[in-house]
């Protein structure tokens, strides 16, 4: 059995760790509320622009934007991986990176090469270790997503798609469901997924008539850029809300575990003390008897 001094040092160490995890839990809970409000505020815009783009793709077939043109053979895939910059958030990053790994293996089996854009330090480190070609990256976003920081890396992939270097672009991130659940999501950005066009086919059979000013090409070109930017911003906002929620839950679990460890160590310390006292009393009684 370890000595009393050693056990006391262990208890003190676990108590200090518990103070840190408790403080991190409170900080994450405070940031989580703001991140969730920002994410929920952006959701209606993201969903509406998806529907508008799908309607316009069917309502004006004589001009087809490159982002809507489906290519027969997919030889190169662009992948935007959204993760957190910091750890200590449970399996949040591991889950989305596992999905990225499975998807990349599936694409490689189909003969497609993956070109990655990393948003977040954890994703960047994983992509570099896994040997993916990282064409652009952005780290250090902080607690608030800023679109001006995201446009540059995204434009790199969009330019590659326009020139034909990439045949499809996908977005991997954690979608916020609730505080206890975050869902890893792999979403196709370009070309617009066929299921969304099919889902809007019946609605487009109604009287959908758009007036374009100054001309259809200028309007659709700008709308498609806004569409991709809105989806990326929404993904980053969802991932940040998921990160803070996962960190709060992970730190609460760590604090509870530390409390249990302290209780177990306290029992061991008490037993050690009792054994030491019993030994001293035995020695005293033995010495008195000898005298």
Buried (B, 14 or more C-beta within 10 A) or exposed (E): EEEBEEBBEBBEBBBEBBEEBBEBBEBBBEBBEBBBEBBEEBEEEBEEBBEBBBBBBBEBEEBEBBBBEBEEEBBBBBBBBBBBBEEBBBEBBBBBBEBBEEBBEEBEEEEBBBBBBBBBBBBBBBBBEEEBEBBBBBBEBEEEBEEEBBBEBBBBBBEBBEEEBBBBBBBBBBBBEEBEEBBBBBBBBBBBBEEBBEEBEEEBEEEEEEEEEEEBEEBBBEBBBBBBBBBBBBBBBBBBBBBBBBBBBBBBEBBEBBEEBBEEBEEBBEEBEEEEEEEEEEEEEEEEEEE
